[in-house]
Amino acid sequence: QYQSFVPDPERYPEGWKNIVAHAAEQGVKLGLWGPGQPISLDDLKRNYDQGGFLQYKLDFVHFRNHAQVQELIRKIRAFVLYTGHRVRVNWDVTENQARFGYYLGREYGTIYLENRKDCCPEWVVYKPHTVLRDIWQVSRYLTANRFQASVQNIDRVDPAHSDGPAHSHAYCVAITLMATPLFFQETRHYSAAARTEVRDLLAVYKQHREAIYGGTVHPIGSKPDNRSWTGFQCILPGSDAGYLTIFREIGNPEPSCALSLHHVAGATLACTDLRTKQTWHAQADAVGKVQFEIPTAPDFRFLRYERLG
């Protein structure tokens, strides 16, 4: 199926030259998608040398024996060393066969969890609560910030198969903030209003992104089912501070909820809404439950907290 791993000469007669130049003008770092097993180490090196790609999404990996696992590990280790540890490999784990990345190979990069598209096929049409549910489920076992979570343009999502258009653009981005946000779309299709909404939230997120990546993410609340209070808690090692993303899903009728948080039992928390800059003190009960309010649904809160005692 894959005969060549060089740029198509009809589409790219000068190779990666023009793509690299345009990316540099826009301040964009480049990534490359390809099949994990057929592509050779020499192919990876050549494309890195010619295109400067730093992220590699490797797809269609199917193992039938342990030798194949070791072969891929050796190839990727050699490639990472060749680039002076500049590149990262993102494993695609969307299929049912034995996959690489959940536990084995995580040190090479992040994990592409799933396809969530705007219109077809029907079974992968983007629904906010399913993306939220899948990251919530993953974070029960592995910290969510090692997984790429999809953001779609809800203005383009098929309303016959999704309630996405009933949510805000900020809500859909907020779902991914405790994971690795992945805009699985052509962002040029965003309206001016949507761009402003997304840009404003990302500007806040970027101020705290490094800290979040240094933490461990846990699920809080109930399993997302479109009717829950749910979310994530990021615990920062060696610190009394952390982050929360809290969601009141579209079908939930309750404007307030007591959520159980980790490692705060009996403590007073200094909370800050990172979008509005509002601050307040909240008291955790003996088992770590803290009361939160979200007046309308669907909506969310992006908070930083500090344990005072």
C-alpha positions in Angstrom: 0.0 0.0 0.0 2.9 2.4 0.8 5.4 2.5 -2.0 7.2 5.7 -1.2 7.8 8.1 1.7 8.9 11.1 -0.3 6.7 14.2 -1.2 4.5 13.6 -4.2 6.4 15.3 -7.1 3.2 16.5 -8.7 2.0 18.3 -5.5 5.4 19.2 -4.1 7.7 19.6 -7.0 10.3 21.3 -4.8 9.9 18.8 -2.0 9.2 20.2 1.5 11.0 23.5 0.6 7.9 25.7 0.2 6.0 24.1 3.1 9.0 24.7 5.4 9.3 28.3 4.3 5.6 29.1 4.9 5.6 27.4 8.3 8.5 29.5 9.3 6.7 32.7 8.2 3.7 31.7 10.3 5.7 30.6 13.3 4.3 27.0 13.0 6.2 23.8 13.9 5.6 21.0 11.5 4.5 17.4 12.1 4.2 14.4 9.7 1.8 11.5 9.6 2.7 8.1 8.4 2.4 4.3 8.9 4.5 3.1 11.8 5.8 -0.2 10.5 6.5 0.2 6.7 8.4 3.5 7.0 12.1 2.8 7.5 14.6 4.6 9.7 16.2 6.1 6.6 12.9 7.5 5.5 12.3 9.1 8.9 15.8 10.6 8.9 15.4 11.9 5.3 12.1 13.6 6.0 13.4 15.1 9.2 16.5 16.5 7.5 14.5 17.9 4.6 11.4 19.1 6.4 12.4 19.6 10.0 9.3 17.8 11.3 9.2 17.6 15.1 6.0 15.6 15.7 5.4 12.2 14.0 2.0 10.6 14.2 2.6 6.9 13.5 -0.5 4.9 12.5 -1.5 1.4 11.5 0.8 -0.4 13.9 -0.2 -4.1 14.2 1.9 -6.5 16.2 1.8 -10.3 15.7 4.8 -11.2 17.9 7.3 -9.8 20.3 10.0 -9.4 17.6 7.8 -6.9 15.8 7.5 -4.9 19.0 11.2 -4.8 19.5 11.8 -3.9 15.9 9.7 -0.8 16.2 11.2 0.2 19.5 14.7 0.0 18.1 13.7 2.1 15.0 12.1 4.8 17.1 14.9 5.0 19.7 17.5 5.3 16.9 15.4 8.0 15.2 15.0 10.0 18.5 18.8 9.8 19.1 19.5 10.8 15.5 17.6 14.1 16.0 19.2 14.8 19.4 15.9 14.1 21.2 14.2 16.9 19.3 11.3 14.8 17.9 8.3 13.3 19.5 6.3 10.3 18.3 2.5 10.2 18.8 1.0 6.7 18.7 -2.4 6.2 17.2 -4.4 3.7 19.3 -7.8 4.0 17.5 -8.1 0.4 16.4 -8.8 -2.8 18.2 -5.7 -4.8 17.4 -2.8 -4.9 19.8 -1.7 -1.3 20.1 1.5 0.5 21.1 1.5 3.5 23.4 -0.9 3.1 26.4 1.9 1.6 28.6 4.7 0.6 26.2 6.5 3.4 24.4 4.9 6.3 26.2 8.3 7.9 26.7 8.4 8.8 23.0 5.5 11.2 23.0 1.7 11.5 23.4 -1.1 9.2 22.3 -3.7 9.9 19.6 -6.8 8.4 21.3 -9.6 8.4 18.8 -11.1 9.9 15.7 -13.9 12.4 16.3 -15.0 14.1 13.0 -17.5 16.7 12.1 -19.8 14.7 9.8 -18.9 11.2 8.8 -18.7 8.3 9.3 -21.7 8.5 11.6 -20.1 6.4 14.4 -17.2 8.9 14.9 -19.2 12.2 14.6 -18.0 14.5 17.3 -20.1 14.7 20.5 -18.8 16.7 23.4 -19.8 14.3 26.1 -18.2 11.3 24.4 -14.8 13.1 24.1 -15.2 14.1 27.8 -16.2 10.6 28.8 -13.3 8.9 27.0 -10.6 11.2 28.5 -12.3 10.8 31.9 -12.2 7.1 31.6 -8.5 7.1 30.5 -7.6 9.3 33.5 -8.7 6.6 35.9 -5.6 4.7 34.9 -3.2 7.0 33.2 -2.6 10.7 33.5 -4.7 12.4 30.9 -2.1 14.9 29.8 -0.3 12.2 27.8 -3.4 11.8 25.5 -4.5 14.0 22.6 -8.1 15.0 22.9 -10.0 16.2 19.9 -11.6 19.6 19.4 -14.1 20.1 16.6 -15.7 23.1 15.1 -19.2 22.7 16.4 -20.6 25.0 13.7 -19.7 22.3 11.2 -20.8 19.2 13.2 -23.8 17.4 11.8 -26.7 18.2 14.1 -28.5 15.0 13.0 -25.9 12.9 14.9 -24.7 15.3 17.6 -25.7 17.9 20.1 -22.4 19.6 19.6 -24.0 22.8 18.2 -25.8 23.3 21.5 -22.4 23.8 23.3 -20.1 26.7 23.2 -16.7 26.6 21.4 -15.0 27.3 24.7 -16.8 24.3 26.4 -15.5 22.0 23.6 -11.9 23.4 24.1 -12.2 23.2 27.9 -12.9 19.4 27.7 -9.3 18.9 26.4 -7.3 21.3 28.7 -6.3 18.6 31.1 -5.3 16.3 28.2 -3.3 17.5 25.1 -5.7 19.7 23.1 -5.8 18.6 19.4 -7.7 20.7 16.9 -8.7 17.8 14.6 -10.0 20.1 11.9 -9.2 22.9 9.5 -9.3 25.9 11.9 -9.6 28.3 8.9 -13.3 27.4 9.0 -13.9 29.0 12.4 -16.1 32.1 12.3 -14.7 35.4 13.7 -16.8 35.0 16.8 -15.6 31.4 17.4 -12.0 32.4 16.9 -12.3 35.1 19.6 -14.0 32.6 22.0 -11.3 29.9 21.4 -8.4 32.4 21.5 -9.5 33.9 24.8 -9.6 30.6 26.5 -6.3 29.4 25.0 -4.6 32.6 26.1 -5.5 31.8 29.7 -4.6 28.1 29.3 -1.2 28.9 27.9 -0.3 30.7 31.1 -0.8 27.5 33.1 -0.1 24.8 30.5 3.5 24.0 31.7 2.3 23.5 35.2 -0.6 21.3 34.1 1.8 19.1 32.1 3.9 18.7 35.2 1.0 17.4 37.2 -1.0 14.3 37.5 -4.6 14.4 36.3 -7.5 12.5 38.0 -11.2 12.2 37.2 -13.6 13.9 39.5 -17.4 13.8 39.7 -19.5 11.2 37.8 -18.7 9.4 34.6 -19.8 11.8 31.8 -23.1 10.8 30.3 -24.5 14.2 29.1 -26.3 14.5 32.4 -23.5 14.7 35.0 -21.4 17.0 37.1 -17.9 15.9 36.1 -14.4 17.0 35.4 -10.7 16.7 36.2 -8.3 17.6 39.0 -4.6 18.2 38.2 -2.5 17.6 41.3 0.9 19.4 41.2 3.7 17.4 42.9 5.3 18.9 46.0 2.8 21.7 46.0 -0.4 22.7 47.8 -1.8 24.0 44.5 -3.6 22.4 41.6 -6.1 22.9 38.8 -9.7 21.9 38.2 -11.9 21.8 35.1 -15.5 21.2 36.1 -18.4 20.6 33.8 -22.2 20.8 34.2 -23.3 18.7 31.3 -26.2 19.8 29.1 -28.8 17.5 30.6 -28.0 18.2 34.2 -30.7 20.1 36.1 -28.7 21.0 39.3 -27.0 24.4 39.5 -24.7 23.3 42.2 -22.9 20.1 43.3 -20.5 18.9 45.9 -17.6 17.2 44.2 -15.1 14.9 46.0 -11.5 16.2 45.4 -8.3 14.4 46.1 -5.9 15.3 49.0 -8.0 18.2 50.4 -10.1 16.6 53.2 -10.9 19.2 55.9 -8.8 21.9 54.1 -9.8 25.5 53.2 -9.1 26.1 49.5 -8.3 29.5 47.9 -10.0 29.2 44.5 -9.5 31.4 41.4 -11.6 31.3 38.3 -8.9 31.6 35.7 -11.1 33.2 33.1 -12.9 35.8 35.3 -10.2 36.3 37.9 -12.8 35.9 40.6 -11.4 34.5 43.9 -13.1 32.9 46.9 -12.5 30.5 49.8 -14.1 27.0 49.8 -14.2 24.5 52.6 -13.7 20.9 52.0 -15.5 18.5 54.3 -14.0 15.5 56.1 -14.0 13.4 53.0 -12.8 16.1 50.6 -16.2 17.3 49.1 -16.3 20.9 47.9 -19.4 22.7 46.8 -19.3 24.3 43.3 -21.9 26.3 41.3 -22.5 26.6 37.6 -25.8 28.4 37.0 -26.5 27.2 33.4 -25.9 24.1 31.4 -23.9 23.3 29.5 -21.0 25.3 31.0 -17.7 24.8 32.8 -15.2 26.3 35.2 -11.4 26.4 34.8 -10.0 26.9 38.3 -6.8 27.0 40.2 -6.9 26.2 43.9 -4.4 26.3 46.7 -4.8 24.4 49.9 -4.5 26.7 52.9 -4.8 24.2 55.7 
